[in-house]
């Protein structure tokens, strides 16, 4: 090792702490019988260096607002994080390490946000963590802009760094490309990524599938790139000072995100399994562990630790407390001179919406010609902009189509990259993701998990498939992200079947914890936004129309406030007791209302239920669900321009679906609706068929 930098002061106890990290990683996987020890072993010096010397953090207050953030993008190597949390004084015990991957433990197979103190975000699906880190870095800048924009760089209590460790698998996944490209455009000087370049994955040598120079790839994006090579010829030297110096250099580069290529040997120093795919994702075995411990000077006893090493490592606790105390002084001084900013900070910290914000929500007058719900959403965002500064977002290059740009709001972009169409600055509000849906999703998650701002992002509904991995993680972490997905059905028309999401609504409803809202008109759209913002514990998907939808006359029909309950009686049967219930969402609600008129004219008492959000409906108590959909009324018709699959629970064994069970076609929306049976005539015929099935009527055409 090179001469020790006095600022680093790397000692024998630090070296022993690093080796203790390796030993604990081996033992934990061996006890569990499965896991990923190799990366945790070779990354031990880097991880310990970060947690013990680099990160500004207080292990006794893992949610301290002034802390640096750390993202383990390679979440399969969870022990890289867990062992450091234990050694550096977080509330993780040795027994927790012994319970790796076991029921009800604090050390699940992959780090889980909200489950283990010190885990900033759920990682495991590779590539996501890089995007999350980009989102965190963007969020830090946005929050600074909201709270303390004029203080010199590096001197604000809201300045901090985001660090991430990434693996080959992370940089191979396409989402890392998308988010890394955005990070460069955003000039995120507060982001440092350490890439573990060990050239091994599950299928052994990565040359079997990867040939690019990753460092040059990141240089091409526009990142600041350094290489720290511990694999020097025939020798392997873990030069911690070299990595320390690279990190300090990265922190000094304020106009670019930084990428450090760290060349390691996976599983070092295991004598037989290091540098092989075998050590990536399986236990070493007793003999290899014994041999490795002998090399490191440890006894063969599992989970043996030196109390002096732990005591030394946990000196970081006192340093962290001191750093937090200094930060608190700066924060208190800021708060004393920024009363309004302090109120906003407190709201952001608790995700509390401001008093009276509901008054800003527009009410749309009845209009037969109506407005597309995507356009209504745009007007709602414009109305909310002045009262909800925490709300920000944009689109994956579809701003005009998604209507995601708040009128008059500057773009979030370094001023030199602003355009005539989108002027802006580094503290702006309108996000531009380019045609990078998956990167957008992972970045939105990072923004949401970082702090109290409320992000949204838009694309066409059919392209939500590109971002499904991020959406699922958003639901898993219960993050209040709003996904604005427009062009929600065959109603988008001439673009044809590639853009017509006939199966997508059902597929999204299958994601546990995601609320999928498809409003029927402009006023339901306003309540959909209200519901999305009032739910701060889960993501919401807004499925919005391209085509105009009639704005319903709410003096004739029920209030759109029923949207908040997911489903509600929009138009009651003439007798108050329906023989058949028509249940529809989105653009098909107006078709159901026309069908109701015809059925009532024929003497069939008919109820119309608007069902914009099945998830919200099923969260209501059983009494309410029975009030809207009484189990005694088995004749039912569902109407939605998608496949029927997600409606079977409502249809029961006697219902009929007006749905589309095949791909669409290229034609005007009106033609497609007629050709594919989304007409009042077909709804009436389906109602007759369902009534016949329950024995209410006989002799009518079924429409089948």
C-alpha positions in Angstrom: 0.0 0.0 0.0 1.2 3.5 -0.7 2.1 5.9 2.1 -0.9 6.6 4.2 -2.6 10.0 3.6 -2.9 11.7 7.0 -6.5 12.7 6.1 -7.3 9.0 5.7 -5.3 7.7 8.6 -5.8 4.1 7.5 -4.6 1.7 10.3 -4.1 -1.9 11.0 -7.5 -1.9 12.8 -9.1 -0.6 9.6 -7.4 -3.4 7.6 -8.7 -5.9 10.2 -12.2 -4.4 9.9 -12.1 -5.0 6.2 -11.0 -8.6 6.7 -13.8 -9.0 9.3 -16.2 -7.9 6.6 -15.0 -10.7 4.4 -15.3 -13.3 7.2 -18.8 -12.2 8.2 -19.9 -12.3 4.5 -18.6 -15.9 4.1 -20.1 -17.1 7.4 -23.5 -15.5 6.8 -23.9 -17.1 3.4 -22.6 -20.4 4.7 -25.1 -20.4 7.5 -28.0 -19.4 5.2 -27.0 -22.1 2.7 -27.3 -19.6 -0.2 -26.5 -16.1 -1.1 -23.8 -14.0 -2.8 -20.5 -13.8 -0.8 -17.9 -13.1 -3.6 -18.7 -9.4 -4.3 -19.1 -8.6 -0.6 -15.6 -10.0 0.0 -13.9 -8.2 -2.8 -15.8 -4.9 -2.2 -15.0 -5.0 1.6 -12.3 -2.3 1.4 -14.4 0.0 -0.8 -17.6 -0.4 1.3 -15.8 0.0 4.6 -14.0 3.1 3.3 -17.3 4.7 2.2 -19.1 4.0 5.5 -16.2 4.7 7.8 -14.5 7.6 6.1 -16.4 9.1 3.2 -20.1 9.2 3.9 -21.5 12.1 6.0 -24.0 10.1 8.1 -25.0 9.4 11.7 -25.7 5.7 12.4 -27.9 6.7 15.4 -30.1 8.8 13.1 -30.4 7.0 9.8 -33.0 9.5 8.5 -31.0 12.7 9.2 -32.0 15.1 6.5 -28.4 16.3 5.9 -26.9 12.9 5.3 -25.2 11.6 2.2 -27.1 8.9 0.4 -25.8 5.4 -0.4 -27.3 3.1 -3.0 -26.1 -0.5 -3.4 -27.2 -1.0 -7.0 -25.9 -4.6 -6.9 -28.5 -5.5 -4.3 -27.8 -9.3 -4.6 -24.6 -8.4 -2.7 -26.7 -7.3 0.2 -23.9 -8.2 2.7 -21.8 -5.5 1.2 -24.3 -3.2 2.9 -25.4 -5.2 5.9 -22.0 -5.9 7.3 -21.1 -2.2 7.1 -24.3 -1.2 8.9 -23.4 -3.7 11.7 -19.7 -2.6 11.9 -20.4 1.1 11.8 -23.0 1.3 14.5 -26.4 1.1 12.9 -29.1 -0.9 14.8 -28.1 -4.1 13.1 -26.7 -6.9 15.3 -24.5 -9.9 14.8 -27.6 -12.0 15.2 -29.2 -10.2 12.3 -26.2 -11.2 10.1 -26.7 -14.8 11.3 -30.3 -14.6 10.2 -29.4 -13.6 6.6 -32.3 -14.5 4.2 -34.4 -16.0 6.9 -38.1 -15.4 7.9 -38.7 -12.1 9.7 -35.1 -11.0 9.6 -33.7 -7.5 9.1 -31.3 -9.0 6.5 -33.4 -10.2 3.6 -31.8 -11.5 0.4 -31.9 -8.0 -1.2 -32.0 -4.7 0.7 -35.5 -3.5 1.3 -36.5 0.1 1.8 -38.4 0.8 5.0 -37.4 -2.6 6.5 -33.8 -2.3 7.6 -32.4 1.0 9.2 -29.8 2.4 6.9 -31.1 0.9 3.7 -32.0 3.9 1.5 -33.8 2.1 -1.3 -34.8 -1.4 -2.4 -32.4 -2.9 -4.9 -31.9 -6.2 -6.5 -33.3 -5.9 -10.0 -30.0 -4.9 -11.6 -29.5 -1.4 -13.1 -32.3 0.1 -11.0 -30.0 1.4 -8.3 -28.0 3.5 -10.8 -31.2 5.2 -11.9 -32.4 5.6 -8.3 -29.1 7.3 -7.4 -29.6 9.7 -10.4 -33.0 10.5 -9.1 -31.7 11.1 -5.6 -29.1 13.5 -7.0 -31.7 15.3 -9.0 -34.0 15.5 -6.0 -31.3 17.0 -3.9 -30.8 19.8 -6.4 -34.5 20.4 -6.7 -35.0 20.6 -3.0 -32.1 23.0 -2.6 -33.7 25.1 -5.3 -37.0 25.2 -3.4 -35.4 25.9 0.0 -32.0 27.6 -0.4 -31.1 28.5 -3.9 -28.9 31.5 -3.3 -26.3 30.1 -0.9 -22.9 29.3 -2.5 -22.3 25.8 -3.7 -21.3 23.4 -0.9 -22.3 25.8 1.9 -26.0 25.1 2.1 -27.4 22.6 4.7 -29.1 21.0 1.7 -25.9 20.1 -0.1 -24.9 16.5 0.1 -23.6 13.7 -2.1 -25.1 10.5 -3.5 -22.8 7.5 -3.7 -23.6 4.2 -5.4 -21.8 0.9 -5.9 -22.7 -0.9 -9.2 -21.7 -4.2 -10.7 -21.3 -5.6 -14.2 -24.9 -6.7 -14.1 -26.0 -3.1 -13.3 -24.1 -1.5 -16.2 -25.3 -4.2 -18.6 -28.9 -3.6 -18.0 -30.4 -1.0 -20.4 -31.9 1.0 -17.6 -28.4 2.0 -16.5 -27.7 3.5 -20.0 -31.0 5.5 -19.9 -30.5 7.0 -16.5 -26.7 7.5 -16.9 -27.3 9.5 -20.1 -29.8 11.7 -18.2 -27.3 12.2 -15.3 -24.8 13.6 -17.7 -27.2 16.1 -19.3 -28.1 17.2 -15.8 -24.4 17.7 -14.8 -25.0 16.0 -11.5 -21.8 16.8 -9.7 -23.2 15.5 -6.5 -23.3 11.9 -7.8 -20.4 9.4 -7.5 -20.7 5.8 -8.8 -18.1 3.2 -8.1 -18.2 0.4 -10.7 -17.0 -3.0 -9.4 -15.2 -4.2 -12.5 -14.4 -7.8 -11.5 -15.2 -9.3 -14.9 -17.2 -12.1 -13.4 -20.9 -12.8 -13.4 -23.1 -15.9 -12.8 -22.0 -17.3 -16.2 -18.3 -16.8 -15.1 -16.1 -14.6 -17.4 -18.1 -11.6 -18.6 -16.3 -11.7 -21.9 -18.8 -14.3 -23.0 -21.4 -11.5 -23.3 -19.6 -8.1 -22.8 -16.8 -6.5 -24.7 -17.2 -2.7 -24.3 -14.9 -0.5 -22.4 -17.3 0.7 -19.7 -15.1 3.6 -18.7 -15.0 5.0 -22.2 -18.8 4.5 -22.4 -19.2 6.7 -19.4 -16.7 9.2 -20.9 -18.9 9.3 -24.0 -21.9 10.1 -21.9 -20.0 13.1 -20.4 -19.2 11.7 -16.9 -15.9 12.4 -15.1 -14.2 8.9 -15.2 -11.3 7.6 -13.2 -9.8 4.1 -13.0 -8.5 2.5 -9.8 -6.8 -0.8 -10.7 -6.1 -3.2 -7.9 -5.3 -6.0 -10.4 -1.7 -5.0 -11.3 -0.2 -7.8 -13.4 0.4 -10.9 -11.4 -0.1 -9.1 -8.1 -3.3 -7.9 -6.4 -3.0 -4.9 -4.2 -6.0 -3.3 -2.5 -4.7 0.3 -2.5 -7.3 2.0 -0.4 -5.5 5.3 -0.5 -5.8 5.3 -4.3 -9.5 4.8 -4.1 -9.8 7.4 -1.3 -8.0 9.9 -3.5 -10.2 9.1 -6.5 -13.3 9.7 -4.4 -12.0 13.1 -3.2 -11.2 14.0 -6.8 -14.7 13.0 -7.8 -16.2 15.2 -5.1 -14.2 18.2 -6.4 -15.7 17.8 -9.9 -18.9 19.8 -9.5 -20.1 20.0 -13.1 -20.2 16.3 -14.0 -21.3 13.0 -12.3 -18.3 10.9 -11.5 -17.7 7.3 -12.4 -14.8 5.3 -10.7 -13.9 2.0 -12.4 -12.6 -0.1 -9.6 -10.9 -3.3 -10.9 -11.2 -6.0 -8.3 -11.0 -9.8 -8.0 -14.3 -11.3 -6.9 -14.0 -13.4 -3.8 -10.5 -12.3 -2.9 -8.7 -13.8 -1.1 -10.4 -17.3 -1.2 -7.6 -19.5 -2.6 -9.5 -21.7 -4.9 -12.8 -19.9 -5.7 -11.7 -16.3 -6.1 -12.1 -14.9 -9.7 -14.7 -17.6 -10.6 -18.4 -17.6 -11.2 -18.8 -20.2 -8.5 -18.2 -17.6 -5.8 -20.6 -15.1 -7.2 -23.9 -16.7 -6.0 -23.2 -19.6 -3.8 -21.6 -20.5 -0.5 -17.9 -21.1 -0.4 -18.1 -24.4 1.5 -16.4 -25.2 4.8 -13.0 -26.1 3.5 -12.7 -22.9 1.4 -13.8 -20.8 4.3 -11.3 -22.4 6.6 -8.5 -21.8 4.1 -9.5 -18.2 3.6 -9.7 -17.5 7.3 -6.3 -19.0 7.7 -4.9 -16.6 5.1 -6.5 -13.7 6.9 -5.4 -14.8 10.3 -8.8 -15.6 11.7 -9.9 -18.6 13.7 -12.3 -21.1 12.2 -15.1 -20.2 14.6 -18.1 -18.8 12.7 -18.9 -15.2 13.2 -15.9 -14.6 15.4 -15.2 -10.9 15.7 -12.7 -8.8 17.6 -14.4 -6.3 20.0 -11.5 -3.9 19.5 -12.2 -3.9 15.7 -15.9 -3.2 16.2 -15.1 -0.5 18.8 -12.6 1.1 16.3 -15.1 1.0 13.5 -17.9 2.5 15.6 -15.9 5.6 16.3 -17.8 6.8 13.2 -20.8 7.2 15.4 -19.2 10.0 17.4 -17.9 11.6 14.2 -21.4 11.3 12.7 -23.1 12.9 15.7 -20.6 15.7 15.6 -21.3 16.2 11.9 -25.0 16.2 12.5 -24.6 18.8 15.3 -22.6 21.1 13.0 -25.3 20.6 10.3 -28.0 21.4 12.8 -26.4 24.8 13.6 -26.3 25.6 9.9 -29.9 24.4 9.4 -31.1 26.4 12.5 -29.4 29.5 11.1 -31.1 29.0 7.8 -34.5 28.4 9.4 -34.2 31.5 11.5 -33.9 33.6 8.3 -36.3 31.6 6.2 -39.7 31.3 7.9 -41.6 30.3 4.8 -38.8 27.9 3.7 -39.0 26.2 7.1 -42.7 25.7 6.8 -42.2 24.2 3.3 -39.3 22.0 4.7 -41.6 20.7 7.4 -44.3 19.9 4.9 -41.8 18.2 2.5 -40.4 16.1 5.4 -43.8 14.8 6.4 -45.4 14.8 2.9 -48.1 17.0 4.2 -50.3 18.8 1.7 -50.9 22.5 2.4 -54.1 23.6 3.9 -56.7 24.7 1.4 -54.9 23.1 -1.6 -58.2 21.4 -2.8 -59.6 24.9 -3.7 -57.1 25.0 -6.5 -58.5 21.9 -8.2 -60.6 23.1 -11.2 -64.2 22.2 -11.8 -65.1 21.6 -15.4 -68.6 22.6 -16.7 -70.8 20.1 -18.5 -69.9 19.9 -22.2 -71.1 17.4 -24.7 -68.1 17.9 -26.9 -66.0 17.6 -23.8 -62.2 17.4 -23.4 -59.7 14.6 -23.5 -58.7 13.5 -20.0 -55.1 14.0 -20.9 -55.9 17.7 -21.6 -57.9 18.0 -18.4 -54.9 16.6 -16.5 -52.7 19.3 -18.0 -55.1 22.0 -16.8 -55.2 20.4 -13.4 -51.4 20.5 -13.2 -51.3 24.1 -14.2 -53.9 24.9 -11.5 -51.9 23.0 -8.8 -48.5 24.5 -9.7 -48.8 27.6 -7.5 -50.0 25.8 -4.4 -47.9 22.6 -4.6 -44.3 23.6 -5.2 -43.3 20.0 -4.3 -45.1 18.7 -7.3 -42.8 18.4 -10.4 -42.3 16.1 -13.3 -42.4 15.7 -17.0 -42.4 13.3 -19.9 -40.4 10.8 -21.9 -40.3 13.2 -24.9 -44.1 13.4 -25.1 -44.8 16.6 -23.3 -47.4 17.9 -25.7 -49.1 14.6 -26.0 -49.0 13.8 -22.3 -49.9 17.4 -21.2 -47.3 17.1 -18.4 -45.8 20.6 -18.7 -47.0 23.1 -16.1 -47.6 26.3 -18.1 -44.9 28.9 -17.5 -42.8 26.7 -15.3 -39.1 26.5 -16.2 -37.4 23.3 -17.1 -35.1 21.5 -14.7 -32.0 21.7 -16.8 -28.5 23.4 -16.6 -29.1 26.7 -18.3 -26.6 25.9 -21.1 -28.8 23.1 -22.2 -32.1 25.0 -22.1 -33.8 25.4 -25.5 -36.1 27.9 -27.1 -39.1 25.6 -26.6 -38.1 24.8 -23.0 -36.2 27.6 -21.2 -35.0 26.7 -17.8 -32.3 26.5 -15.2 -30.8 24.0 -12.7 -33.6 24.6 -10.2 -36.4 24.4 -12.6 -39.5 22.2 -12.4 -40.3 20.6 -15.7 -38.4 17.3 -16.3 -37.3 16.0 -19.7 -36.3 12.3 -19.8 -35.9 11.9 -23.5 -37.2 8.6 -25.0 -36.1 6.7 -21.9 -39.2 5.3 -20.2 -37.4 2.8 -18.0 -34.8 5.3 -16.9 -37.6 7.7 -16.1 -39.2 5.2 -13.8 -36.1 4.4 -11.9 -35.3 8.2 -11.5 -38.8 8.9 -10.3 -38.4 6.3 -7.6 -35.1 7.9 -6.6 -36.7 11.3 -6.4 -39.6 10.0 -4.3 -37.5 8.1 -1.9 -35.0 10.9 -1.4 -37.3 13.4 0.2 -40.7 15.0 0.2 -41.1 16.3 -3.3 -43.8 14.6 -5.4 -42.7 13.5 -8.8 -44.7 12.4 -11.9 -43.7 11.2 -15.3 -45.5 10.6 -18.5 -45.6 8.5 -21.6 -48.1 6.6 -23.7 -49.9 3.8 -21.8 -48.6 1.1 -24.1 -45.0 2.1 -23.3 -45.5 1.6 -19.6 -44.3 -1.9 -20.5 -40.9 -0.4 -21.0 -40.8 0.8 -17.4 -42.6 -2.1 -15.7 -39.6 -3.1 -13.6 -39.4 0.4 -12.0 -43.2 0.6 -11.6 -43.2 -2.7 -9.7 -40.5 -1.5 -7.4 -42.4 1.7 -6.8 -45.3 -0.3 -5.6 -43.1 -2.6 -3.6 -41.6 0.4 -1.8 -44.9 2.2 -1.5 -43.6 5.3 -3.1 -46.0 8.2 -4.0 -45.0 8.4 -7.6 -47.7 9.4 -10.2 -47.4 7.8 -13.6 -49.2 9.8 -16.2 -50.0 7.4 -19.1 -52.0 8.8 -22.0 -53.5 7.3 -25.2 -55.1 4.7 -23.1 -57.0 2.5 -25.6 -57.9 1.8 -29.2 -59.4 5.3 -29.0 -56.0 6.7 -29.9 -56.9 5.6 -33.4 -54.7 5.8 -36.5 -51.4 4.9 -34.8 -52.6 1.3 -34.9 -52.1 -1.8 -32.9 -48.5 -1.1 -31.9 -49.7 1.8 -29.9 -53.1 0.5 -28.7 -52.8 -1.0 -25.2 -55.5 -3.6 -25.2 -53.9 -5.8 -22.5 -52.0 -3.1 -20.5 -54.7 -2.0 -18.0 -55.1 -5.6 -16.8 -51.4 -6.2 -16.7 -50.9 -3.0 -14.6 -53.8 -4.0 -12.3 -51.9 -7.2 -11.6 -49.1 -5.1 -9.9 -49.9 -5.3 -6.2 -49.9 -1.9 -4.6 -50.3 0.1 -7.8 -53.6 2.1 -8.1 -54.7 2.3 -11.7 -57.1 5.1 -12.3 -58.9 5.6 -15.7 -61.3 8.6 -15.3 -64.4 9.0 -17.4 -64.3 12.7 -17.9 -62.5 15.9 -16.8 -64.0 16.1 -13.3 -63.2 12.5 -12.6 -59.6 13.4 -13.7 -59.5 16.2 -11.1 -60.5 13.7 -8.4 -58.1 11.2 -9.7 -55.3 13.7 -9.2 -56.6 14.4 -5.7 -56.7 10.8 -4.8 -53.2 10.3 -6.2 -51.8 13.2 -4.1 -53.7 12.3 -0.9 -52.2 8.8 -1.0 -48.6 9.2 0.1 -48.0 5.5 0.6 -48.3 4.1 -2.9 -48.0 4.9 -6.5 -50.8 5.9 -8.8 -51.2 5.3 -12.6 -53.4 7.7 -14.4 -54.7 6.2 -17.7 -55.9 9.1 -19.8 -57.6 9.4 -23.2 -56.3 10.9 -26.3 -59.8 11.6 -27.7 -62.3 14.1 -26.3 -64.8 12.7 -23.8 -68.0 14.4 -22.8 -67.8 16.3 -19.6 -70.8 14.9 -17.8 -73.6 17.0 -16.4 -73.2 16.5 -12.6 -76.7 17.9 -11.9 -78.0 15.0 -13.8 -75.5 12.4 -12.7 -73.7 11.7 -9.4 -70.8 13.9 -8.2 -67.4 12.9 -9.6 -66.3 12.8 -5.9 -67.2 9.2 -6.1 -64.0 8.7 -8.0 -62.2 8.7 -4.6 -64.0 5.5 -3.8 -62.9 3.8 -7.0 -66.4 3.0 -8.2 -69.7 4.7 -7.6 -73.3 4.8 -8.8 -73.2 7.3 -11.6 -76.7 6.9 -12.8 -79.3 5.0 -10.8 -82.0 2.7 -12.2 -85.4 4.4 -12.6 -86.9 2.1 -9.9 -83.9 2.4 -7.6 -83.5 -1.4 -7.8 -81.7 -2.4 -11.0 -82.2 -5.6 -12.9 -78.9 -5.1 -14.7 -75.8 -3.1 -13.8 -73.5 -1.6 -16.4 -70.0 -1.0 -15.1 -67.5 1.0 -17.2 -64.3 3.0 -17.0 -62.9 5.9 -19.0 -64.2 6.7 -22.4 -66.7 3.8 -22.3 -68.7 5.3 -19.5 -70.6 7.6 -21.9 -71.4 4.5 -24.0 -72.9 2.8 -21.0 -75.0 5.8 -20.2 -76.5 5.8 -23.7 -77.1 2.0 -23.3 -78.9 2.7 -20.0 -81.3 5.1 -21.7 -82.2 2.4 -24.3 -82.6 -0.3 -21.7 -84.8 1.9 -19.5 -86.9 2.8 -22.5 -87.5 -0.9 -23.0 -88.6 -1.3 -19.4 -85.3 -2.7 -17.9 -84.3 -0.9 -14.8 -80.6 -0.3 -15.3 -77.8 1.1 -13.1 -74.6 2.6 -14.5 -71.5 2.4 -12.3 -68.4 4.3 -13.1 -65.4 2.3 -12.0 -62.3 4.5 -12.6 -60.1 2.5 -10.1 -60.7 -1.0 -9.0 -58.0 -0.8 -6.4 -59.7 2.1 -4.6 -63.1 0.4 -4.9 -61.9 -2.8 -3.2 -60.3 -0.8 -0.4 -63.8 0.3 0.6 -65.8 -1.6 3.2 -68.0 -4.5 2.1 -71.1 -2.5 2.9 -70.2 0.1 0.3 -69.2 -2.4 -2.3 -72.6 -4.2 -1.8 -74.4 -0.9 -2.1 -72.8 -0.2 -5.5 -72.7 -3.8 -6.7 -75.3 -5.8 -4.7 -74.6 -9.5 -4.9 -78.3 -10.2 -5.6 -78.0 -8.4 -9.0 -76.1 -11.0 -11.1 -77.0 -9.5 -14.5 -73.9 -7.3 -15.2 -72.1 -5.9 -18.2 -68.6 -4.5 -18.0 -67.5 -2.0 -20.7 -63.8 -1.2 -21.2 -61.7 -1.0 -24.4 -59.3 -3.6 -23.2 -59.3 -7.3 -22.4 -61.8 -8.5 -19.9 -59.5 -10.4 -17.6 -59.4 -7.9 -14.7 -63.2 -7.6 -14.7 -64.1 -11.2 -13.9 -64.4 -10.6 -10.2 -67.2 -8.1 -11.0 -68.8 -10.0 -13.8 -69.3 -13.2 -11.7 -70.7 -16.3 -13.5 -73.6 -14.5 -15.3 -72.0 -11.3 -16.5 -71.0 -10.3 -20.0 -68.0 -8.2 -21.1 -67.8 -5.7 -23.8 -64.1 -6.0 -24.4 -61.4 -6.5 -27.0 -59.6 -9.8 -27.0 -57.4 -9.2 -30.0 -55.1 -6.5 -31.2 -56.5 -3.3 -32.7 -56.2 -1.7 -36.1 -55.2 1.6 -37.7 -58.3 3.8 -38.3 -60.1 6.7 -36.7 -61.2 6.1 -33.1 -64.9 6.3 -34.0 -64.5 3.6 -36.7 -62.6 1.3 -34.3 -65.2 1.6 -31.6 -67.9 0.7 -34.0 -66.0 -2.1 -35.6 -64.9 -3.7 -32.4 -68.3 -3.5 -30.7 -67.9 -0.5 -28.3 -71.4 0.8 -29.1 -74.5 1.3 -27.1 -76.2 -1.3 -29.3 -73.7 -4.0 -28.3 -73.9 -3.0 -24.6 -77.7 -3.4 -24.8 -77.3 -6.8 -26.4 -74.8 -7.9 -23.8 -77.2 -6.8 -21.1 -80.0 -8.9 -22.6 -77.6 -11.9 -22.8 -76.7 -11.5 -19.1 -80.3 -11.1 -18.1 -81.2 -14.3 -20.1 -78.4 -16.1 -18.3 -79.9 -15.4 -14.9 -83.4 -16.2 -16.2 -84.7 -12.6 -16.1 -85.7 -12.5 -19.8 -85.9 -14.8 -22.8 -86.1 -14.4 -26.5 -83.7 -11.5 -27.0 -80.6 -11.4 -29.2 -77.5 -12.0 -27.1 -75.1 -10.1 -29.2 -72.7 -13.0 -29.1 
